[in-house]
Amino acid sequence: MAWFKRKSENIKTDEPKKGVTDGSWIKCDKCGELMHKKQWESNFYTCTKCGFHFKISSDEYIKILFDDDSFKEIDKKIKSVDPLGFTDTKPYKSRIEETIKKTGLYDAIKTGTGKINGDEVVFGCMDFAFIGGSMGSVVGEKISRAVDKAIKLKKPLILISSSGGARMMEGVVSLMQLAKTSSKLAKLDEEKIPYISILTNPTTGGASASFSMLGDFNIAEPDALIAFAGPRVVKQATGKDLPKGFQKSEFLLEKGFIDLIVERKDLKSKISQILNLIKN
């Protein structure tokens, strides 16, 4: 019996492109377009083909919006305690410590002051990487302190929301932050200090039920999910098929729930335009 013998080496794939390593390519979650990471970053972390807006960190929003080296963080190291001794797949206290190590954040919001095209503002940005941007006692406290800072400095407040809702590990303490932040923003309104709310994908649950929807100007990024409960939950509760995209920013703009939809690349210039409008 004759045995087949290979006379040449196995087929080789092309060598990787020079300078390209693992993690250098980004695939769009919406259209599947493959982009080099540097190209993606220079396009404000959006898809170069379809314009899909990726979730980004608070640091990346700060880099996009603020004048160079002008942002100064405040109340950095406030972190949650464990009021309920809560445990699900792991103790809440362990989850907090692990997430701090992983993200470099102490909780789901970063606050501070800085300048946008020379205009000083007080700023807060939620970060979905920290337990899904969930809203617990620290988020409520830091927003409250940011409001106090805005009143003290007589400067506009800007908050960026990216949240899955209330943090269940803190129970009713988490739910109390809805009233806390809303009452603080009422004081800001009494002082005639403007508040710009920027809603990104997703803005849901307790955030959408409180501070996120209370801006003097409510601005959303394109195709952002903005809702209290997600579409699947709403369908289960109502038993009805709801309009396509009924919780996306475009639908909400049509129904008057938000004022503007602004692409990320235009966000700094649009905020600057609003700040100049307020000043004048």
N, C-alpha and C positions, 0 to 999 in steps of 0.2 A: 504493500500500500504506500503510495507517494504522499509525503507530507508537504503542505504549502509552506513556503518560507518567504518572509518579507525581504525584498531586496533593498528597500530604502527606509529611511527613518519615518516615524509617524509624522503626520501633517502638523505643522507648527502654526500657531496663531500669531498674528502680528505682535510685535513688541509694543508695550504701552508707549503712548506719546511722551516725548521728552518733557519732563517737568510736571507730569500728571501723576498723582498718587491717589491711593484710596481716600475717599472723602472729598475729592476735588470736583465731583460732578453732582448736580442737583436735578432731581426729576420732579416735574410739576405734578402735583396731586390731582389737578383737574384735567389737563390735556395730555400729559405724559411727555411733554417736551423735555429734552435733556440739555442742561445748561452747565457751563463751567461755573464754578463757585464764584470766581471773581466777576464774571459777567453778571451773575445773579445779584451779587452784592451791589455792583455799580448801578443796577436797575432797581435799587431800593427794595431788594428782597421780594421782587415780583417776577412772574413769568415773562420772559421776553417775547413769547408767542401769543398767549391769551390774556396776559395781565393779571393772572391769579395772584392774590395777596397772601403770602405765607404768614403764618404766625411768627412774630419776632419778639425778642426780649426787650425789657425796659431799657437796657443799655443801648440797644440798636435804635430805639426811638429817640433817645437822648442825642445820639450821634447825628441822626437825621434832622432833628428840630433845632438844636441849640447852637448858638455861635461857639466857636472853638474855645474850649477851656472855661466857659462861662458857668456851667452847671455845678452847683455846690449841693451835695446831698445833706439832708437833715434827718434827725431821728433814725439813724441807720440801724442801730443794734437792738431795737425793740423786738422781742420775739415772744411767741405765744407760750403760755403755761398750759397745763393740762387740767382744767377745772373739773372734768368728769372722770378722770382716770380711765379714759376711753381706750378700748382695744378692739380692732377688727382683725385683719390679717396680721397686724403687728401693733404694739402700743403706740398711741399717738405721739408720746414724747420721743420715742425712737424714730418715728416717721419725720418729725420736725428736724431732729438733729441730722438725719441722713440727707434730707432735702437741702438743709443749709450747706452741708459739705459738697453736695452735688452741684448746686446752682451758684453758690457764693452769695446768695441772698438770705436775709433773715426772715422775710415773709413775702407775701404775694404782691407787695406794692413798694415802689421806691419813690420817695418824695424829696423835693429840694427847691432851690431857686436858680434862675438863670436868665439869659437874654436870648430873645428870638429877633434877629435883625435889629439888635440894639434895644429892644423893649424888654424890660425886666418883668418876669412873671413868677408866680408860685406854681409848682408843677407836681403832679403825681402820675405814675404810670404803673398799672397792674402788670404782673408777669405770669403768664399761663404755666410756665415751667415749674412754679412753686405750688404744688398740690392743685393743679388745674385752675390757678388764679382764684381759688376759693376765698370767700369773704369771711374772715374771722375777726376776733377782737382787735388784732394788731392792725388790720386793714382799716377798720372803723376808727381806731385811735389815731392812726397816721393821717387819715383824711381830715379828721377833726382838727388836728394840729396844723395841717396845711391851711385849712380855712382860717384859723386864728392868725397864722403868719400873713396870709393875704390881707386880713383886716388890719393887722399891725402896720404892714408896709404900704397899705392902700394900693395894692397891685392886683391885676387880674389873676384868677385861678384857672388852671387848665388840668383836667384829669383825663387820662386815657384808660378805658375799660377793656379788659380781656379776662373774662371770668365765667366759670362754670356754675357760679351761684354761692349760696351760703356754705360754710364749712361744717358739715354734719358732726364732726368730732367735738365741736364746742357747743352743740345743742342750742338751747335758747339764748345763750350768750352771743352766738353768731347772729341769730335773728334780731337781737336788740340793736345790732349795728345799722340796720335799715332805718330805724327811728333816729338813732344817734347822728348819722350822716345827714339825713334829711333836715333835722332841726338845726344843725350847724349851717347848712346851706341857706336856710331861711334867714339866719343872722347875717350871712354874707349879702343876701338880697336887701335886707334892711339898711345895710351900709352902702348900698348902691355900687357894689364892687362886682364887675362882670365875671361870669363863670362860663367857660367853654368846655363842653363835654365831647370827647371823641370816642366813638364806639367802634370797636374792632371785632373781628371774628374769633371766638363767640363772645357776645355780651348777653348773659342769661341769668335767670334766678334772682337772687337777692340784689345783685348789682343793678339789673334792669328795673327792679322794683323800688329802687331808691336813687342814689346819687347819679347813676348813669343817664337817666332820662330827665334830669332836673336842670339842665344847662340853659343859660340864656341863648346859647347857640348849641344845638345838638348836631354834630357832624359825624358821619359814618364813612368807613372805607367801603369800596365796592363789594357787593356779594357777601356782606357780613351777616352772620346769623345773629339776630337781635330778638330776644323773646324772653318770656318768663319760663315756660316749660318747652321742651323740644317738640318738634312736629310729631314724632311717634307717640309721645305722651298725650298730646292734644287730641290726636286722632282716636286713641284708645278711650279718652274721657268723653269725647263728643259722639263717637261712632260715625263720623262723617268724613268724606273725602274733602279736604280743604284745598283752596287754590294753590297752584304750583308756585313755590317761592314766596309764600305768604308771610314768612318770617325773615325774609332777606331785606337788606337795606333799601333796595330799589322799590319794593312793595311799600315799605314804611314811609319812604319819601312821598310816594303817590298819595298815601292816606294822611299825610301831615304829621306823622309822629316824629320825623326828623326834619332838619332844615336844609341840609346839604349832603351830597355825597362827593367826597374828594379823594382822588387817587393819592397814594402815599408820596409820589414824587412831587406833588403840588401842595402837600400839607403845610409845609413851613411857610410858603408864600401866601397861602390862603389865611392861615392864622395871623400872619403879619398884616394882611389887608384888614382883617377884622379888628385887630388891635389899633390900627391907625384910624379906622372908622369910629371906634369907641373914644379915642383921644380927641377926635375932632368934633 
